[in-house]
Amino acid sequence: MIFLSLPRALTICLTLGICLGTKIGRTESPLRWSDSPTPTAGPARSLGATNLGCLVGGEALIAGTGPFEILRPQRNRFWGHPLLIATLRDLARNLKARGQAPLLVADMGLPRGGPMPDGHRSHMTGLDADIWFKGDRPAPHDPAWLASPTALSAVTTDGQSVDPAVFDVKTRILLDIAAHDPRVDRIFVNPAIKRALCQERGEDPDAAVWLGKLRPWWGHDRHAHLRLSCPDTSPDCLPQPPIPQGTGCDATLDWWFTEEARTPKSPAGSPPPHWPPPPPPICAQLATD
């Protein structure tokens, strides 16, 4: 199998389907997908994998219709499967009920899913959303700030611990609510954030129910990356491998603080030929319809 010959960093990257910043080639031009400003009609379906798929019947999360703010709305990345829209609306309402509104919603997906022009190697099936922890200005934010916002890091510069000024009560409540939602499959966060919550909540009676969903990953110090499970109504949606049982507050978390993890090496040699494989045929059709 190809994974056996790749360095650990790339192996994890391909398995998780995020591969941020990893240029491994692609068969579809992201600009073709961005040129589709509207979704396709029909019953909502997520097709393919989160890092190689598309979306039918997408819905938009409309600004001003709930206790949330859409960041960089001009990029038109506020689309998703209706299940994602409902999940984010519920998360925003629950956050408001705890006195912690608004929810800061960054990149979700394009109207028809597929690859974005920059930044992401996932978010393709309408099941992913980036949620910021804290902006550099207090809410509510004016249109100018929302169009060009600045996020604050919740992690100290040495990457070893969290900054309490950003990793505050709101951030803790946000992650707690999101991880307890059964629709959420996993949440990517910075390893220091995961470790901080393990130290604080690792002995909670329900720790294994929600802490295990928090998956450490490079970056993710300014936002949490939510990913939903494949909807029951999307039989062509390809799920990721199940998350290991338990809290994840173990040696697998310790690895992220080793020298190997902190200085990942670039993959040796050329990318595998024809990687990634062609997307589902309907995805190529959606780009031009």
Contacts in CASP RR format, 6 or more apart in sequence:
PFRMAT RR
TARGET T0000
AUTHOR 0000-0000-0000
METHOD contacts of the structure
MODEL  1
MIFLSLPRALTICLTLGICLGTKIGRTESPLRWSDSPTPTAGPARSLGAT
NLGCLVGGEALIAGTGPFEILRPQRNRFWGHPLLIATLRDLARNLKARGQ
APLLVADMGLPRGGPMPDGHRSHMTGLDADIWFKGDRPAPHDPAWLASPT
ALSAVTTDGQSVDPAVFDVKTRILLDIAAHDPRVDRIFVNPAIKRALCQE
RGEDPDAAVWLGKLRPWWGHDRHAHLRLSCPDTSPDCLPQPPIPQGTGCD
ATLDWWFTEEARTPKSPAGSPPPHWPPPPPPICAQLATD
2 272 0 8 1.000
3 11 0 8 1.000
3 14 0 8 1.000
3 15 0 8 1.000
6 14 0 8 1.000
6 267 0 8 1.000
7 264 0 8 1.000
7 265 0 8 1.000
7 267 0 8 1.000
7 268 0 8 1.000
8 260 0 8 1.000
9 261 0 8 1.000
9 264 0 8 1.000
9 265 0 8 1.000
9 267 0 8 1.000
10 19 0 8 1.000
10 22 0 8 1.000
10 24 0 8 1.000
10 267 0 8 1.000
13 19 0 8 1.000
13 20 0 8 1.000
13 22 0 8 1.000
15 240 0 8 1.000
15 241 0 8 1.000
16 188 0 8 1.000
16 215 0 8 1.000
16 217 0 8 1.000
16 240 0 8 1.000
17 49 0 8 1.000
17 50 0 8 1.000
17 51 0 8 1.000
17 121 0 8 1.000
17 122 0 8 1.000
17 240 0 8 1.000
18 51 0 8 1.000
18 120 0 8 1.000
18 121 0 8 1.000
18 122 0 8 1.000
18 188 0 8 1.000
18 217 0 8 1.000
18 225 0 8 1.000
19 51 0 8 1.000
19 121 0 8 1.000
19 122 0 8 1.000
20 119 0 8 1.000
20 120 0 8 1.000
20 121 0 8 1.000
20 218 0 8 1.000
20 219 0 8 1.000
21 119 0 8 1.000
21 121 0 8 1.000
22 121 0 8 1.000
22 267 0 8 1.000
24 267 0 8 1.000
24 271 0 8 1.000
24 272 0 8 1.000
24 275 0 8 1.000
24 276 0 8 1.000
25 271 0 8 1.000
25 275 0 8 1.000
25 276 0 8 1.000
26 115 0 8 1.000
26 276 0 8 1.000
27 274 0 8 1.000
27 276 0 8 1.000
27 277 0 8 1.000
27 278 0 8 1.000
27 279 0 8 1.000
28 114 0 8 1.000
28 115 0 8 1.000
28 279 0 8 1.000
28 283 0 8 1.000
28 284 0 8 1.000
28 287 0 8 1.000
30 114 0 8 1.000
30 115 0 8 1.000
30 116 0 8 1.000
30 117 0 8 1.000
30 118 0 8 1.000
31 117 0 8 1.000
32 287 0 8 1.000
32 288 0 8 1.000
33 54 0 8 1.000
33 110 0 8 1.000
33 112 0 8 1.000
33 113 0 8 1.000
33 114 0 8 1.000
33 115 0 8 1.000
33 116 0 8 1.000
33 287 0 8 1.000
34 76 0 8 1.000
34 110 0 8 1.000
34 116 0 8 1.000
34 117 0 8 1.000
35 287 0 8 1.000
36 110 0 8 1.000
36 111 0 8 1.000
36 112 0 8 1.000
36 286 0 8 1.000
36 287 0 8 1.000
36 289 0 8 1.000
37 76 0 8 1.000
37 111 0 8 1.000
38 111 0 8 1.000
39 55 0 8 1.000
39 56 0 8 1.000
39 57 0 8 1.000
39 58 0 8 1.000
39 59 0 8 1.000
39 60 0 8 1.000
39 79 0 8 1.000
39 111 0 8 1.000
39 112 0 8 1.000
40 56 0 8 1.000
40 57 0 8 1.000
40 58 0 8 1.000
40 112 0 8 1.000
40 286 0 8 1.000
40 289 0 8 1.000
41 57 0 8 1.000
42 56 0 8 1.000
42 57 0 8 1.000
43 56 0 8 1.000
43 57 0 8 1.000
43 233 0 8 1.000
44 55 0 8 1.000
44 56 0 8 1.000
44 57 0 8 1.000
44 58 0 8 1.000
44 59 0 8 1.000
44 81 0 8 1.000
44 82 0 8 1.000
44 83 0 8 1.000
44 231 0 8 1.000
44 233 0 8 1.000
44 234 0 8 1.000
45 55 0 8 1.000
45 56 0 8 1.000
45 57 0 8 1.000
45 233 0 8 1.000
45 234 0 8 1.000
45 236 0 8 1.000
45 237 0 8 1.000
46 53 0 8 1.000
46 55 0 8 1.000
46 81 0 8 1.000
46 125 0 8 1.000
46 126 0 8 1.000
46 127 0 8 1.000
46 230 0 8 1.000
46 231 0 8 1.000
46 234 0 8 1.000
46 236 0 8 1.000
46 237 0 8 1.000
47 53 0 8 1.000
47 54 0 8 1.000
47 55 0 8 1.000
47 56 0 8 1.000
47 125 0 8 1.000
47 234 0 8 1.000
47 236 0 8 1.000
47 237 0 8 1.000
47 280 0 8 1.000
47 282 0 8 1.000
47 283 0 8 1.000
48 54 0 8 1.000
48 124 0 8 1.000
48 125 0 8 1.000
48 236 0 8 1.000
48 237 0 8 1.000
48 238 0 8 1.000
48 279 0 8 1.000
48 280 0 8 1.000
48 283 0 8 1.000
49 124 0 8 1.000
49 125 0 8 1.000
49 238 0 8 1.000
49 240 0 8 1.000
50 122 0 8 1.000
50 123 0 8 1.000
50 124 0 8 1.000
50 125 0 8 1.000
50 127 0 8 1.000
50 128 0 8 1.000
50 227 0 8 1.000
50 240 0 8 1.000
51 121 0 8 1.000
51 122 0 8 1.000
51 124 0 8 1.000
51 276 0 8 1.000
52 124 0 8 1.000
52 276 0 8 1.000
52 277 0 8 1.000
52 279 0 8 1.000
53 113 0 8 1.000
53 114 0 8 1.000
53 124 0 8 1.000
53 125 0 8 1.000
53 279 0 8 1.000
53 280 0 8 1.000
53 283 0 8 1.000
54 112 0 8 1.000
54 113 0 8 1.000
54 114 0 8 1.000
54 124 0 8 1.000
54 125 0 8 1.000
54 279 0 8 1.000
54 280 0 8 1.000
54 282 0 8 1.000
54 283 0 8 1.000
54 286 0 8 1.000
55 79 0 8 1.000
55 80 0 8 1.000
55 81 0 8 1.000
55 109 0 8 1.000
55 110 0 8 1.000
55 111 0 8 1.000
55 112 0 8 1.000
55 113 0 8 1.000
55 114 0 8 1.000
55 124 0 8 1.000
55 125 0 8 1.000
55 126 0 8 1.000
56 112 0 8 1.000
56 282 0 8 1.000
56 286 0 8 1.000
57 81 0 8 1.000
58 79 0 8 1.000
58 80 0 8 1.000
58 81 0 8 1.000
58 82 0 8 1.000
58 111 0 8 1.000
58 112 0 8 1.000
58 126 0 8 1.000
59 79 0 8 1.000
59 80 0 8 1.000
59 81 0 8 1.000
59 82 0 8 1.000
59 85 0 8 1.000
60 78 0 8 1.000
60 79 0 8 1.000
60 80 0 8 1.000
60 85 0 8 1.000
60 111 0 8 1.000
61 68 0 8 1.000
61 70 0 8 1.000
61 78 0 8 1.000
61 79 0 8 1.000
61 80 0 8 1.000
61 85 0 8 1.000
61 88 0 8 1.000
61 89 0 8 1.000
61 105 0 8 1.000
61 108 0 8 1.000
62 78 0 8 1.000
63 69 0 8 1.000
63 70 0 8 1.000
63 73 0 8 1.000
63 78 0 8 1.000
66 89 0 8 1.000
66 92 0 8 1.000
66 93 0 8 1.000
67 92 0 8 1.000
67 93 0 8 1.000
67 95 0 8 1.000
67 96 0 8 1.000
67 101 0 8 1.000
67 102 0 8 1.000
67 103 0 8 1.000
68 88 0 8 1.000
68 89 0 8 1.000
68 92 0 8 1.000
68 101 0 8 1.000
68 102 0 8 1.000
68 103 0 8 1.000
68 104 0 8 1.000
68 105 0 8 1.000
69 102 0 8 1.000
69 103 0 8 1.000
69 104 0 8 1.000
69 105 0 8 1.000
69 139 0 8 1.000
69 140 0 8 1.000
69 141 0 8 1.000
69 146 0 8 1.000
70 78 0 8 1.000
70 105 0 8 1.000
70 146 0 8 1.000
71 104 0 8 1.000
71 105 0 8 1.000
71 106 0 8 1.000
71 132 0 8 1.000
71 146 0 8 1.000
71 149 0 8 1.000
72 106 0 8 1.000
72 107 0 8 1.000
72 146 0 8 1.000
72 147 0 8 1.000
72 148 0 8 1.000
72 149 0 8 1.000
73 146 0 8 1.000
73 147 0 8 1.000
74 147 0 8 1.000
75 107 0 8 1.000
76 110 0 8 1.000
76 111 0 8 1.000
77 107 0 8 1.000
77 108 0 8 1.000
77 109 0 8 1.000
77 110 0 8 1.000
77 116 0 8 1.000
77 123 0 8 1.000
78 105 0 8 1.000
78 108 0 8 1.000
78 109 0 8 1.000
79 108 0 8 1.000
79 109 0 8 1.000
79 110 0 8 1.000
79 111 0 8 1.000
79 113 0 8 1.000
79 126 0 8 1.000
80 108 0 8 1.000
80 109 0 8 1.000
80 113 0 8 1.000
80 126 0 8 1.000
80 127 0 8 1.000
81 125 0 8 1.000
81 126 0 8 1.000
81 127 0 8 1.000
81 228 0 8 1.000
81 231 0 8 1.000
81 234 0 8 1.000
83 127 0 8 1.000
83 183 0 8 1.000
83 228 0 8 1.000
83 231 0 8 1.000
84 108 0 8 1.000
84 126 0 8 1.000
84 127 0 8 1.000
84 128 0 8 1.000
84 129 0 8 1.000
84 228 0 8 1.000
86 183 0 8 1.000
87 181 0 8 1.000
87 183 0 8 1.000
87 184 0 8 1.000
87 226 0 8 1.000
87 228 0 8 1.000
88 103 0 8 1.000
88 105 0 8 1.000
88 108 0 8 1.000
88 129 0 8 1.000
90 181 0 8 1.000
91 103 0 8 1.000
91 131 0 8 1.000
91 174 0 8 1.000
91 177 0 8 1.000
91 178 0 8 1.000
91 181 0 8 1.000
92 101 0 8 1.000
92 102 0 8 1.000
92 103 0 8 1.000
94 177 0 8 1.000
95 101 0 8 1.000
95 102 0 8 1.000
95 103 0 8 1.000
95 170 0 8 1.000
95 173 0 8 1.000
95 174 0 8 1.000
95 177 0 8 1.000
96 102 0 8 1.000
98 173 0 8 1.000
98 177 0 8 1.000
100 169 0 8 1.000
100 170 0 8 1.000
100 173 0 8 1.000
100 174 0 8 1.000
101 139 0 8 1.000
102 139 0 8 1.000
102 140 0 8 1.000
103 131 0 8 1.000
103 174 0 8 1.000
104 131 0 8 1.000
104 132 0 8 1.000
104 133 0 8 1.000
104 134 0 8 1.000
104 135 0 8 1.000
104 139 0 8 1.000
105 129 0 8 1.000
105 130 0 8 1.000
105 131 0 8 1.000
105 132 0 8 1.000
106 129 0 8 1.000
106 130 0 8 1.000
106 131 0 8 1.000
106 132 0 8 1.000
106 223 0 8 1.000
107 116 0 8 1.000
107 120 0 8 1.000
107 123 0 8 1.000
107 129 0 8 1.000
107 130 0 8 1.000
108 123 0 8 1.000
108 126 0 8 1.000
108 128 0 8 1.000
108 129 0 8 1.000
108 130 0 8 1.000
109 116 0 8 1.000
109 123 0 8 1.000
109 124 0 8 1.000
109 126 0 8 1.000
109 128 0 8 1.000
110 116 0 8 1.000
112 286 0 8 1.000
112 287 0 8 1.000
113 123 0 8 1.000
113 124 0 8 1.000
113 125 0 8 1.000
113 126 0 8 1.000
113 286 0 8 1.000
114 123 0 8 1.000
114 124 0 8 1.000
114 125 0 8 1.000
114 279 0 8 1.000
114 283 0 8 1.000
115 121 0 8 1.000
115 124 0 8 1.000
116 123 0 8 1.000
122 128 0 8 1.000
122 227 0 8 1.000
125 237 0 8 1.000
127 227 0 8 1.000
127 228 0 8 1.000
127 229 0 8 1.000
127 230 0 8 1.000
127 231 0 8 1.000
127 237 0 8 1.000
128 225 0 8 1.000
128 226 0 8 1.000
128 227 0 8 1.000
128 228 0 8 1.000
129 225 0 8 1.000
129 226 0 8 1.000
130 223 0 8 1.000
130 224 0 8 1.000
130 225 0 8 1.000
130 226 0 8 1.000
131 174 0 8 1.000
131 178 0 8 1.000
131 223 0 8 1.000
131 224 0 8 1.000
131 225 0 8 1.000
131 226 0 8 1.000
132 149 0 8 1.000
132 151 0 8 1.000
132 222 0 8 1.000
132 223 0 8 1.000
133 151 0 8 1.000
133 152 0 8 1.000
133 154 0 8 1.000
133 166 0 8 1.000
133 167 0 8 1.000
133 170 0 8 1.000
133 171 0 8 1.000
133 174 0 8 1.000
133 222 0 8 1.000
133 223 0 8 1.000
133 224 0 8 1.000
134 151 0 8 1.000
134 152 0 8 1.000
134 154 0 8 1.000
134 166 0 8 1.000
134 168 0 8 1.000
134 170 0 8 1.000
134 171 0 8 1.000
135 149 0 8 1.000
135 150 0 8 1.000
135 151 0 8 1.000
135 152 0 8 1.000
136 149 0 8 1.000
136 150 0 8 1.000
136 151 0 8 1.000
136 152 0 8 1.000
137 145 0 8 1.000
137 150 0 8 1.000
141 149 0 8 1.000
151 222 0 8 1.000
151 223 0 8 1.000
152 163 0 8 1.000
152 165 0 8 1.000
152 166 0 8 1.000
152 222 0 8 1.000
153 163 0 8 1.000
153 166 0 8 1.000
153 221 0 8 1.000
153 222 0 8 1.000
154 162 0 8 1.000
154 163 0 8 1.000
154 166 0 8 1.000
154 167 0 8 1.000
154 171 0 8 1.000
154 190 0 8 1.000
154 193 0 8 1.000
154 221 0 8 1.000
154 222 0 8 1.000
155 161 0 8 1.000
155 162 0 8 1.000
155 163 0 8 1.000
155 167 0 8 1.000
155 190 0 8 1.000
155 192 0 8 1.000
155 193 0 8 1.000
155 221 0 8 1.000
156 162 0 8 1.000
156 163 0 8 1.000
156 192 0 8 1.000
159 190 0 8 1.000
159 191 0 8 1.000
159 192 0 8 1.000
159 221 0 8 1.000
160 192 0 8 1.000
160 257 0 8 1.000
161 192 0 8 1.000
161 195 0 8 1.000
161 196 0 8 1.000
162 192 0 8 1.000
162 193 0 8 1.000
162 196 0 8 1.000
167 193 0 8 1.000
167 196 0 8 1.000
172 197 0 8 1.000
172 200 0 8 1.000
174 224 0 8 1.000
175 187 0 8 1.000
175 189 0 8 1.000
175 193 0 8 1.000
175 197 0 8 1.000
175 214 0 8 1.000
175 224 0 8 1.000
176 210 0 8 1.000
178 184 0 8 1.000
178 187 0 8 1.000
178 224 0 8 1.000
178 226 0 8 1.000
179 187 0 8 1.000
179 210 0 8 1.000
179 211 0 8 1.000
179 212 0 8 1.000
179 213 0 8 1.000
179 214 0 8 1.000
180 209 0 8 1.000
180 210 0 8 1.000
183 228 0 8 1.000
183 229 0 8 1.000
184 213 0 8 1.000
184 226 0 8 1.000
184 227 0 8 1.000
184 228 0 8 1.000
184 229 0 8 1.000
185 213 0 8 1.000
185 227 0 8 1.000
185 228 0 8 1.000
185 229 0 8 1.000
185 239 0 8 1.000
185 240 0 8 1.000
185 243 0 8 1.000
186 213 0 8 1.000
186 214 0 8 1.000
186 215 0 8 1.000
186 227 0 8 1.000
186 240 0 8 1.000
186 243 0 8 1.000
187 213 0 8 1.000
187 214 0 8 1.000
187 215 0 8 1.000
187 224 0 8 1.000
187 225 0 8 1.000
187 226 0 8 1.000
187 227 0 8 1.000
188 215 0 8 1.000
188 216 0 8 1.000
188 217 0 8 1.000
188 220 0 8 1.000
188 224 0 8 1.000
188 225 0 8 1.000
188 227 0 8 1.000
189 214 0 8 1.000
189 215 0 8 1.000
189 216 0 8 1.000
189 217 0 8 1.000
189 220 0 8 1.000
189 224 0 8 1.000
189 225 0 8 1.000
190 216 0 8 1.000
190 217 0 8 1.000
190 218 0 8 1.000
190 219 0 8 1.000
190 220 0 8 1.000
190 221 0 8 1.000
191 216 0 8 1.000
191 217 0 8 1.000
191 253 0 8 1.000
191 256 0 8 1.000
191 257 0 8 1.000
191 261 0 8 1.000
192 221 0 8 1.000
193 214 0 8 1.000
193 220 0 8 1.000
193 221 0 8 1.000
194 214 0 8 1.000
194 215 0 8 1.000
194 216 0 8 1.000
194 248 0 8 1.000
194 249 0 8 1.000
194 253 0 8 1.000
194 256 0 8 1.000
195 216 0 8 1.000
195 249 0 8 1.000
195 253 0 8 1.000
195 257 0 8 1.000
197 211 0 8 1.000
197 214 0 8 1.000
198 211 0 8 1.000
198 247 0 8 1.000
198 248 0 8 1.000
198 249 0 8 1.000
198 253 0 8 1.000
201 207 0 8 1.000
201 211 0 8 1.000
202 211 0 8 1.000
202 247 0 8 1.000
202 249 0 8 1.000
204 211 0 8 1.000
207 247 0 8 1.000
207 249 0 8 1.000
208 245 0 8 1.000
208 246 0 8 1.000
208 247 0 8 1.000
211 246 0 8 1.000
211 247 0 8 1.000
211 248 0 8 1.000
211 249 0 8 1.000
212 243 0 8 1.000
212 244 0 8 1.000
212 246 0 8 1.000
212 247 0 8 1.000
212 248 0 8 1.000
213 243 0 8 1.000
215 243 0 8 1.000
216 253 0 8 1.000
216 256 0 8 1.000
217 225 0 8 1.000
218 264 0 8 1.000
227 240 0 8 1.000
229 239 0 8 1.000
230 237 0 8 1.000
230 238 0 8 1.000
230 239 0 8 1.000
231 237 0 8 1.000
236 280 0 8 1.000
244 252 0 8 1.000
255 261 0 8 1.000
278 284 0 8 1.000
END
